[in-house]
Amino acid sequence: MTLRDKYCKLLDFDFGYDNKALANKIEKTSIDFAIDFYEWRANSTIKGIDQYTNKECIKMYKKEKNL
């Protein structure tokens, strides 16, 4: 499931008027994505990965993970 799909799912869920609960769910989703990306980059077998920008690496990560 893409990050966009996860956010849409959160927004479709009826939180009523509890914006704090929604914000907490969005924060958790963002943190999970960031951690997964960091672990992917730290353990990447892509030769010369350090020569790429973070933006380029995120594109590679999303392509590899079908996000």
PDB file of N, CA, C and O in Angstrom:
ATOM      1  N   MET A   1       0.856  -1.174   0.000  1.00  0.00           N
ATOM      2  CA  MET A   1       0.000   0.000   0.000  1.00  0.00           C
ATOM      3  C   MET A   1       0.901   1.234   0.000  1.00  0.00           C
ATOM      4  O   MET A   1       1.852   1.312   0.778  1.00  0.00           O
ATOM      5  N   THR A   2       0.605   2.184  -0.859  1.00  0.00           N
ATOM      6  CA  THR A   2       1.427   3.384  -0.937  1.00  0.00           C
ATOM      7  C   THR A   2       1.175   4.288   0.262  1.00  0.00           C
ATOM      8  O   THR A   2       0.174   4.149   0.966  1.00  0.00           O
ATOM      9  N   LEU A   3       2.092   5.208   0.478  1.00  0.00           N
ATOM     10  CA  LEU A   3       1.934   6.167   1.569  1.00  0.00           C
ATOM     11  C   LEU A   3       0.662   6.979   1.354  1.00  0.00           C
ATOM     12  O   LEU A   3      -0.078   7.247   2.301  1.00  0.00           O
ATOM     13  N   ARG A   4       0.409   7.371   0.105  1.00  0.00           N
ATOM     14  CA  ARG A   4      -0.809   8.121  -0.222  1.00  0.00           C
ATOM     15  C   ARG A   4      -2.052   7.303   0.124  1.00  0.00           C
ATOM     16  O   ARG A   4      -3.014   7.840   0.674  1.00  0.00           O
ATOM     17  N   ASP A   5      -2.037   5.997  -0.198  1.00  0.00           N
ATOM     18  CA  ASP A   5      -3.175   5.130   0.118  1.00  0.00           C
ATOM     19  C   ASP A   5      -3.393   5.036   1.627  1.00  0.00           C
ATOM     20  O   ASP A   5      -4.528   5.033   2.104  1.00  0.00           O
ATOM     21  N   LYS A   6      -2.293   4.960   2.364  1.00  0.00           N
ATOM     22  CA  LYS A   6      -2.409   4.879   3.825  1.00  0.00           C
ATOM     23  C   LYS A   6      -3.035   6.148   4.387  1.00  0.00           C
ATOM     24  O   LYS A   6      -3.881   6.083   5.279  1.00  0.00           O
ATOM     25  N   TYR A   7      -2.621   7.302   3.867  1.00  0.00           N
ATOM     26  CA  TYR A   7      -3.209   8.568   4.331  1.00  0.00           C
ATOM     27  C   TYR A   7      -4.683   8.656   3.953  1.00  0.00           C
ATOM     28  O   TYR A   7      -5.506   9.088   4.761  1.00  0.00           O
ATOM     29  N   CYS A   8      -5.020   8.252   2.738  1.00  0.00           N
ATOM     30  CA  CYS A   8      -6.425   8.287   2.317  1.00  0.00           C
ATOM     31  C   CYS A   8      -7.275   7.374   3.191  1.00  0.00           C
ATOM     32  O   CYS A   8      -8.405   7.712   3.545  1.00  0.00           O
ATOM     33  N   LYS A   9      -6.728   6.227   3.531  1.00  0.00           N
ATOM     34  CA  LYS A   9      -7.450   5.295   4.408  1.00  0.00           C
ATOM     35  C   LYS A   9      -7.699   5.948   5.769  1.00  0.00           C
ATOM     36  O   LYS A   9      -8.788   5.816   6.328  1.00  0.00           O
ATOM     37  N   LEU A  10      -6.710   6.641   6.298  1.00  0.00           N
ATOM     38  CA  LEU A  10      -6.874   7.332   7.577  1.00  0.00           C
ATOM     39  C   LEU A  10      -7.947   8.414   7.477  1.00  0.00           C
ATOM     40  O   LEU A  10      -8.762   8.573   8.385  1.00  0.00           O
ATOM     41  N   LEU A  11      -7.941   9.148   6.379  1.00  0.00           N
ATOM     42  CA  LEU A  11      -8.906  10.226   6.211  1.00  0.00           C
ATOM     43  C   LEU A  11     -10.319   9.696   6.003  1.00  0.00           C
ATOM     44  O   LEU A  11     -11.291  10.345   6.389  1.00  0.00           O
ATOM     45  N   ASP A  12     -10.436   8.510   5.390  1.00  0.00           N
ATOM     46  CA  ASP A  12     -11.742   7.905   5.178  1.00  0.00           C
ATOM     47  C   ASP A  12     -12.327   7.337   6.471  1.00  0.00           C
ATOM     48  O   ASP A  12     -13.543   7.215   6.618  1.00  0.00           O
ATOM     49  N   PHE A  13     -11.439   6.992   7.404  1.00  0.00           N
ATOM     50  CA  PHE A  13     -11.891   6.442   8.680  1.00  0.00           C
ATOM     51  C   PHE A  13     -12.576   7.546   9.477  1.00  0.00           C
ATOM     52  O   PHE A  13     -12.092   8.677   9.518  1.00  0.00           O
ATOM     53  N   ASP A  14     -13.680   7.225  10.098  1.00  0.00           N
ATOM     54  CA  ASP A  14     -14.455   8.243  10.815  1.00  0.00           C
ATOM     55  C   ASP A  14     -13.872   8.473  12.207  1.00  0.00           C
ATOM     56  O   ASP A  14     -14.136   7.711  13.137  1.00  0.00           O
ATOM     57  N   PHE A  15     -13.085   9.521  12.333  1.00  0.00           N
ATOM     58  CA  PHE A  15     -12.544   9.898  13.632  1.00  0.00           C
ATOM     59  C   PHE A  15     -13.469  10.890  14.334  1.00  0.00           C
ATOM     60  O   PHE A  15     -13.156  11.366  15.425  1.00  0.00           O
ATOM     61  N   GLY A  16     -14.594  11.201  13.717  1.00  0.00           N
ATOM     62  CA  GLY A  16     -15.465  12.211  14.299  1.00  0.00           C
ATOM     63  C   GLY A  16     -14.751  13.542  14.265  1.00  0.00           C
ATOM     64  O   GLY A  16     -14.207  13.931  13.231  1.00  0.00           O
ATOM     65  N   TYR A  17     -14.746  14.231  15.362  1.00  0.00           N
ATOM     66  CA  TYR A  17     -14.089  15.536  15.434  1.00  0.00           C
ATOM     67  C   TYR A  17     -12.792  15.479  16.225  1.00  0.00           C
ATOM     68  O   TYR A  17     -12.278  16.505  16.670  1.00  0.00           O
ATOM     69  N   ASP A  18     -12.267  14.265  16.397  1.00  0.00           N
ATOM     70  CA  ASP A  18     -11.048  14.100  17.181  1.00  0.00           C
ATOM     71  C   ASP A  18      -9.822  14.244  16.288  1.00  0.00           C
ATOM     72  O   ASP A  18      -9.245  13.252  15.842  1.00  0.00           O
ATOM     73  N   ASN A  19      -9.434  15.486  16.034  1.00  0.00           N
ATOM     74  CA  ASN A  19      -8.287  15.745  15.162  1.00  0.00           C
ATOM     75  C   ASN A  19      -6.982  15.243  15.767  1.00  0.00           C
ATOM     76  O   ASN A  19      -6.042  14.926  15.038  1.00  0.00           O
ATOM     77  N   LYS A  20      -6.915  15.168  17.091  1.00  0.00           N
ATOM     78  CA  LYS A  20      -5.696  14.688  17.738  1.00  0.00           C
ATOM     79  C   LYS A  20      -5.465  13.215  17.406  1.00  0.00           C
ATOM     80  O   LYS A  20      -4.329  12.804  17.166  1.00  0.00           O
ATOM     81  N   ALA A  21      -6.524  12.429  17.392  1.00  0.00           N
ATOM     82  CA  ALA A  21      -6.392  11.004  17.059  1.00  0.00           C
ATOM     83  C   ALA A  21      -5.930  10.841  15.613  1.00  0.00           C
ATOM     84  O   ALA A  21      -5.077  10.002  15.323  1.00  0.00           O
ATOM     85  N   LEU A  22      -6.487  11.634  14.717  1.00  0.00           N
ATOM     86  CA  LEU A  22      -6.072  11.578  13.319  1.00  0.00           C
ATOM     87  C   LEU A  22      -4.616  11.998  13.180  1.00  0.00           C
ATOM     88  O   LEU A  22      -3.848  11.352  12.467  1.00  0.00           O
ATOM     89  N   ALA A  23      -4.240  13.059  13.846  1.00  0.00           N
ATOM     90  CA  ALA A  23      -2.853  13.535  13.797  1.00  0.00           C
ATOM     91  C   ALA A  23      -1.899  12.462  14.320  1.00  0.00           C
ATOM     92  O   ALA A  23      -0.814  12.283  13.764  1.00  0.00           O
ATOM     93  N   ASN A  24      -2.279  11.754  15.367  1.00  0.00           N
ATOM     94  CA  ASN A  24      -1.443  10.689  15.916  1.00  0.00           C
ATOM     95  C   ASN A  24      -1.269   9.551  14.914  1.00  0.00           C
ATOM     96  O   ASN A  24      -0.170   9.016  14.769  1.00  0.00           O
ATOM     97  N   LYS A  25      -2.347   9.178  14.223  1.00  0.00           N
ATOM     98  CA  LYS A  25      -2.269   8.112  13.223  1.00  0.00           C
ATOM     99  C   LYS A  25      -1.394   8.543  12.041  1.00  0.00           C
ATOM    100  O   LYS A  25      -0.596   7.753  11.536  1.00  0.00           O
ATOM    101  N   ILE A  26      -1.543   9.782  11.607  1.00  0.00           N
ATOM    102  CA  ILE A  26      -0.727  10.290  10.506  1.00  0.00           C
ATOM    103  C   ILE A  26       0.742  10.340  10.907  1.00  0.00           C
ATOM    104  O   ILE A  26       1.618   9.987  10.118  1.00  0.00           O
ATOM    105  N   GLU A  27       1.007  10.773  12.122  1.00  0.00           N
ATOM    106  CA  GLU A  27       2.384  10.819  12.604  1.00  0.00           C
ATOM    107  C   GLU A  27       2.993   9.420  12.628  1.00  0.00           C
ATOM    108  O   GLU A  27       4.139   9.241  12.216  1.00  0.00           O
ATOM    109  N   LYS A  28       2.245   8.429  13.102  1.00  0.00           N
ATOM    110  CA  LYS A  28       2.748   7.057  13.156  1.00  0.00           C
ATOM    111  C   LYS A  28       3.041   6.537  11.754  1.00  0.00           C
ATOM    112  O   LYS A  28       4.071   5.900  11.535  1.00  0.00           O
ATOM    113  N   THR A  29       2.148   6.802  10.804  1.00  0.00           N
ATOM    114  CA  THR A  29       2.354   6.365   9.428  1.00  0.00           C
ATOM    115  C   THR A  29       3.610   6.993   8.844  1.00  0.00           C
ATOM    116  O   THR A  29       4.384   6.324   8.160  1.00  0.00           O
ATOM    117  N   SER A  30       3.811   8.274   9.113  1.00  0.00           N
ATOM    118  CA  SER A  30       4.995   8.989   8.608  1.00  0.00           C
ATOM    119  C   SER A  30       6.278   8.438   9.226  1.00  0.00           C
ATOM    120  O   SER A  30       7.279   8.251   8.534  1.00  0.00           O
ATOM    121  N   ILE A  31       6.240   8.185  10.505  1.00  0.00           N
ATOM    122  CA  ILE A  31       7.418   7.650  11.197  1.00  0.00           C
ATOM    123  C   ILE A  31       7.755   6.258  10.669  1.00  0.00           C
ATOM    124  O   ILE A  31       8.923   5.946  10.433  1.00  0.00           O
ATOM    125  N   ASP A  32       6.729   5.418  10.482  1.00  0.00           N
ATOM    126  CA  ASP A  32       6.955   4.076   9.948  1.00  0.00           C
ATOM    127  C   ASP A  32       7.604   4.138   8.570  1.00  0.00           C
ATOM    128  O   ASP A  32       8.523   3.373   8.278  1.00  0.00           O
ATOM    129  N   PHE A  33       7.122   5.055   7.718  1.00  0.00           N
ATOM    130  CA  PHE A  33       7.699   5.209   6.384  1.00  0.00           C
ATOM    131  C   PHE A  33       9.155   5.647   6.479  1.00  0.00           C
ATOM    132  O   PHE A  33      10.018   5.110   5.785  1.00  0.00           O
ATOM    133  N   ALA A  34       9.421   6.619   7.335  1.00  0.00           N
ATOM    134  CA  ALA A  34      10.781   7.145   7.478  1.00  0.00           C
ATOM    135  C   ALA A  34      11.741   6.062   7.974  1.00  0.00           C
ATOM    136  O   ALA A  34      12.863   5.946   7.479  1.00  0.00           O
ATOM    137  N   ILE A  35      11.302   5.282   8.937  1.00  0.00           N
ATOM    138  CA  ILE A  35      12.150   4.217   9.473  1.00  0.00           C
ATOM    139  C   ILE A  35      12.404   3.155   8.411  1.00  0.00           C
ATOM    140  O   ILE A  35      13.537   2.703   8.246  1.00  0.00           O
ATOM    141  N   ASP A  36      11.353   2.753   7.686  1.00  0.00           N
ATOM    142  CA  ASP A  36      11.522   1.755   6.631  1.00  0.00           C
ATOM    143  C   ASP A  36      12.486   2.246   5.555  1.00  0.00           C
ATOM    144  O   ASP A  36      13.326   1.486   5.072  1.00  0.00           O
ATOM    145  N   PHE A  37      12.361   3.531   5.180  1.00  0.00           N
ATOM    146  CA  PHE A  37      13.266   4.093   4.175  1.00  0.00           C
ATOM    147  C   PHE A  37      14.698   4.111   4.696  1.00  0.00           C
ATOM    148  O   PHE A  37      15.624   3.726   3.982  1.00  0.00           O
ATOM    149  N   TYR A  38      14.882   4.554   5.928  1.00  0.00           N
ATOM    150  CA  TYR A  38      16.228   4.614   6.509  1.00  0.00           C
ATOM    151  C   TYR A  38      16.865   3.224   6.536  1.00  0.00           C
ATOM    152  O   TYR A  38      18.027   3.062   6.163  1.00  0.00           O
ATOM    153  N   GLU A  39      16.101   2.225   6.977  1.00  0.00           N
ATOM    154  CA  GLU A  39      16.637   0.870   7.042  1.00  0.00           C
ATOM    155  C   GLU A  39      16.972   0.348   5.649  1.00  0.00           C
ATOM    156  O   GLU A  39      17.983  -0.329   5.465  1.00  0.00           O
ATOM    157  N   TRP A  40      16.117   0.664   4.661  1.00  0.00           N
ATOM    158  CA  TRP A  40      16.383   0.254   3.287  1.00  0.00           C
ATOM    159  C   TRP A  40      17.691   0.865   2.803  1.00  0.00           C
ATOM    160  O   TRP A  40      18.536   0.172   2.237  1.00  0.00           O
ATOM    161  N   ARG A  41      17.853   2.165   3.029  1.00  0.00           N
ATOM    162  CA  ARG A  41      19.065   2.848   2.543  1.00  0.00           C
ATOM    163  C   ARG A  41      20.309   2.346   3.274  1.00  0.00           C
ATOM    164  O   ARG A  41      21.347   2.139   2.644  1.00  0.00           O
ATOM    165  N   ALA A  42      20.225   2.147   4.578  1.00  0.00           N
ATOM    166  CA  ALA A  42      21.376   1.693   5.353  1.00  0.00           C
ATOM    167  C   ALA A  42      21.814   0.289   4.942  1.00  0.00           C
ATOM    168  O   ALA A  42      22.997  -0.043   5.021  1.00  0.00           O
ATOM    169  N   ASN A  43      20.860  -0.535   4.502  1.00  0.00           N
ATOM    170  CA  ASN A  43      21.169  -1.919   4.144  1.00  0.00           C
ATOM    171  C   ASN A  43      21.143  -2.155   2.636  1.00  0.00           C
ATOM    172  O   ASN A  43      21.165  -3.300   2.184  1.00  0.00           O
ATOM    173  N   SER A  44      21.095  -1.087   1.867  1.00  0.00           N
ATOM    174  CA  SER A  44      20.984  -1.201   0.416  1.00  0.00           C
ATOM    175  C   SER A  44      22.225  -1.838  -0.188  1.00  0.00           C
ATOM    176  O   SER A  44      23.353  -1.593   0.239  1.00  0.00           O
ATOM    177  N   THR A  45      21.977  -2.661  -1.192  1.00  0.00           N
ATOM    178  CA  THR A  45      23.080  -3.279  -1.917  1.00  0.00           C
ATOM    179  C   THR A  45      23.358  -2.536  -3.219  1.00  0.00           C
ATOM    180  O   THR A  45      24.141  -3.004  -4.045  1.00  0.00           O
ATOM    181  N   ILE A  46      22.725  -1.387  -3.408  1.00  0.00           N
ATOM    182  CA  ILE A  46      22.943  -0.591  -4.605  1.00  0.00           C
ATOM    183  C   ILE A  46      24.354  -0.008  -4.540  1.00  0.00           C
ATOM    184  O   ILE A  46      24.717   0.686  -3.591  1.00  0.00           O
ATOM    185  N   LYS A  47      25.125  -0.306  -5.558  1.00  0.00           N
ATOM    186  CA  LYS A  47      26.520   0.154  -5.599  1.00  0.00           C
ATOM    187  C   LYS A  47      26.553   1.680  -5.682  1.00  0.00           C
ATOM    188  O   LYS A  47      25.882   2.274  -6.526  1.00  0.00           O
ATOM    189  N   GLY A  48      27.331   2.311  -4.806  1.00  0.00           N
ATOM    190  CA  GLY A  48      27.501   3.757  -4.816  1.00  0.00           C
ATOM    191  C   GLY A  48      26.265   4.533  -4.399  1.00  0.00           C
ATOM    192  O   GLY A  48      26.039   5.644  -4.878  1.00  0.00           O
ATOM    193  N   ILE A  49      25.466   3.963  -3.515  1.00  0.00           N
ATOM    194  CA  ILE A  49      24.209   4.630  -3.121  1.00  0.00           C
ATOM    195  C   ILE A  49      24.462   6.017  -2.527  1.00  0.00           C
ATOM    196  O   ILE A  49      23.598   6.891  -2.605  1.00  0.00           O
ATOM    197  N   ASP A  50      25.628   6.219  -1.941  1.00  0.00           N
ATOM    198  CA  ASP A  50      25.928   7.516  -1.323  1.00  0.00           C
ATOM    199  C   ASP A  50      26.071   8.645  -2.345  1.00  0.00           C
ATOM    200  O   ASP A  50      26.055   9.818  -1.974  1.00  0.00           O
ATOM    201  N   GLN A  51      26.209   8.309  -3.605  1.00  0.00           N
ATOM    202  CA  GLN A  51      26.331   9.343  -4.632  1.00  0.00           C
ATOM    203  C   GLN A  51      24.979   9.933  -5.015  1.00  0.00           C
ATOM    204  O   GLN A  51      24.916  10.956  -5.697  1.00  0.00           O
ATOM    205  N   TYR A  52      23.894   9.286  -4.576  1.00  0.00           N
ATOM    206  CA  TYR A  52      22.551   9.749  -4.907  1.00  0.00           C
ATOM    207  C   TYR A  52      22.007  10.660  -3.813  1.00  0.00           C
ATOM    208  O   TYR A  52      22.354  10.516  -2.640  1.00  0.00           O
ATOM    209  N   THR A  53      21.153  11.597  -4.209  1.00  0.00           N
ATOM    210  CA  THR A  53      20.496  12.460  -3.223  1.00  0.00           C
ATOM    211  C   THR A  53      19.410  11.655  -2.516  1.00  0.00           C
ATOM    212  O   THR A  53      19.004  10.594  -2.990  1.00  0.00           O
ATOM    213  N   ASN A  54      18.944  12.168  -1.380  1.00  0.00           N
ATOM    214  CA  ASN A  54      17.850  11.507  -0.673  1.00  0.00           C
ATOM    215  C   ASN A  54      16.605  11.413  -1.544  1.00  0.00           C
ATOM    216  O   ASN A  54      15.891  10.411  -1.513  1.00  0.00           O
ATOM    217  N   LYS A  55      16.347  12.467  -2.325  1.00  0.00           N
ATOM    218  CA  LYS A  55      15.183  12.466  -3.207  1.00  0.00           C
ATOM    219  C   LYS A  55      15.289  11.334  -4.236  1.00  0.00           C
ATOM    220  O   LYS A  55      14.310  10.640  -4.511  1.00  0.00           O
ATOM    221  N   GLU A  56      16.475  11.160  -4.794  1.00  0.00           N
ATOM    222  CA  GLU A  56      16.685  10.071  -5.757  1.00  0.00           C
ATOM    223  C   GLU A  56      16.537   8.710  -5.080  1.00  0.00           C
ATOM    224  O   GLU A  56      15.973   7.776  -5.649  1.00  0.00           O
ATOM    225  N   CYS A  57      17.046   8.619  -3.873  1.00  0.00           N
ATOM    226  CA  CYS A  57      16.953   7.356  -3.132  1.00  0.00           C
ATOM    227  C   CYS A  57      15.509   7.020  -2.786  1.00  0.00           C
ATOM    228  O   CYS A  57      15.111   5.857  -2.845  1.00  0.00           O
ATOM    229  N   ILE A  58      14.731   8.020  -2.429  1.00  0.00           N
ATOM    230  CA  ILE A  58      13.312   7.759  -2.128  1.00  0.00           C
ATOM    231  C   ILE A  58      12.601   7.243  -3.371  1.00  0.00           C
ATOM    232  O   ILE A  58      11.763   6.346  -3.278  1.00  0.00           O
ATOM    233  N   LYS A  59      12.927   7.799  -4.529  1.00  0.00           N
ATOM    234  CA  LYS A  59      12.326   7.303  -5.775  1.00  0.00           C
ATOM    235  C   LYS A  59      12.700   5.844  -6.011  1.00  0.00           C
ATOM    236  O   LYS A  59      11.854   5.040  -6.400  1.00  0.00           O
ATOM    237  N   MET A  60      13.977   5.497  -5.775  1.00  0.00           N
ATOM    238  CA  MET A  60      14.419   4.111  -5.938  1.00  0.00           C
ATOM    239  C   MET A  60      13.714   3.198  -4.936  1.00  0.00           C
ATOM    240  O   MET A  60      13.271   2.102  -5.281  1.00  0.00           O
ATOM    241  N   TYR A  61      13.618   3.664  -3.693  1.00  0.00           N
ATOM    242  CA  TYR A  61      12.969   2.892  -2.637  1.00  0.00           C
ATOM    243  C   TYR A  61      11.510   2.615  -2.991  1.00  0.00           C
ATOM    244  O   TYR A  61      11.041   1.481  -2.888  1.00  0.00           O
ATOM    245  N   LYS A  62      10.802   3.655  -3.407  1.00  0.00           N
ATOM    246  CA  LYS A  62       9.383   3.502  -3.743  1.00  0.00           C
ATOM    247  C   LYS A  62       9.200   2.558  -4.928  1.00  0.00           C
ATOM    248  O   LYS A  62       8.257   1.768  -4.958  1.00  0.00           O
ATOM    249  N   LYS A  63      10.101   2.642  -5.901  1.00  0.00           N
ATOM    250  CA  LYS A  63      10.015   1.759  -7.065  1.00  0.00           C
ATOM    251  C   LYS A  63      10.274   0.311  -6.653  1.00  0.00           C
ATOM    252  O   LYS A  63       9.557  -0.600  -7.066  1.00  0.00           O
ATOM    253  N   GLU A  64      11.312   0.111  -5.831  1.00  0.00           N
ATOM    254  CA  GLU A  64      11.664  -1.234  -5.394  1.00  0.00           C
ATOM    255  C   GLU A  64      10.559  -1.858  -4.534  1.00  0.00           C
ATOM    256  O   GLU A  64      10.299  -3.058  -4.627  1.00  0.00           O
ATOM    257  N   LYS A  65       9.918  -1.047  -3.702  1.00  0.00           N
ATOM    258  CA  LYS A  65       8.886  -1.541  -2.784  1.00  0.00           C
ATOM    259  C   LYS A  65       7.476  -1.461  -3.384  1.00  0.00           C
ATOM    260  O   LYS A  65       6.496  -1.798  -2.721  1.00  0.00           O
ATOM    261  N   ASN A  66       7.379  -1.011  -4.647  1.00  0.00           N
ATOM    262  CA  ASN A  66       6.084  -0.845  -5.313  1.00  0.00           C
ATOM    263  C   ASN A  66       5.142   0.065  -4.545  1.00  0.00           C
ATOM    264  O   ASN A  66       3.966  -0.249  -4.363  1.00  0.00           O
ATOM    265  N   LEU A  67       5.669   1.186  -4.100  1.00  0.00           N
ATOM    266  CA  LEU A  67       4.859   2.151  -3.339  1.00  0.00           C
ATOM    267  C   LEU A  67       4.376   3.277  -4.232  1.00  0.00           C
ATOM    268  O   LEU A  67       3.682   4.181  -3.765  1.00  0.00           O
TER     269      LEU A  67
END
